[in-house]
Amino acid sequence: MTSVAMVGLVIVAAAYFSVPAHAQMADDSLKIYAVNVVKTPPLQGPVAGDGIYLGEGMVITAAHVVGHWPFFTRPHVLIGGQDLPARIIKEGSFETTDLALLSVEDVQLPVSLRLRRNPLCKEAPKIGMLVIDVDAAGTTRAQVISPLTIAPELRTRFNTLISSEEGSGSGLFDAERKCLLGIMSAKIPKYNYQLNNGRMAATTDGFAGYFVSASKIANFIPESLRF
């Protein structure tokens, strides 16, 4: 194997990012968009997942957070200090597009949320870029990584990845532009590839986080929500 090809297979381990105080404050300002999506399966207790407020009363989350039978699970959204019933506008699936679009009555939202619009990123994610994962509990910084970090048979389907696993339905934001880069969907095993006795050997290296990209979100939601 040539040195150029070997460089292409080098895996960069997930890094810990030292975030200055002013940057942390900017990161935390994104928490206003974070919501909890709660469903109650029959004969079970409530189950909470994450979601992100887009604007105009619309919330985006992962389809599997809502589940296959929303009619029975009666999803509702915890947002802006309110517990609001949610209507399913559109739902994909984990096997196709892992997104669900929910609607709440925006007249019940505080003005600070009612007037907000959450813009989607227009540029595709780039390997190495810093990102911010946002959920109701807080914010975490990570890094976009190459699909070469996961098993070859998964690279086509799960081709947008970050260096750490995060909660399903949480929002991934561009750390510089603060636009919505994607919605977290799944954790995928990572591998560390090394040349051993002339052969490439793989060892497990934790999990990467797969996210549904902003371009897929734009294709999924109505054009009026592509802020």
Buried (B, 14 or more C-beta within 10 A) or exposed (E): EEEEEEEEBEBEEBEEBEBEEEBEEBBEEBBBBBBBBBBBEEEEEEBBBBBBBBBBBBBBBBBBBBBEEBEEBBBBBBBBEBEBEBEBBBBBEBEEBBBBBBBBEBEBBEEEBBEBEBBBBEEEBEEEBBBBBBBBEEBBBBBBBBBBBBEEEBBEEBEBBBBBBBBBBBBBBBBEEBBBBBBBBBBBBBBBBBEEEEEEEBEEBBBBBBBBBBBBBBEBBEEEBBE
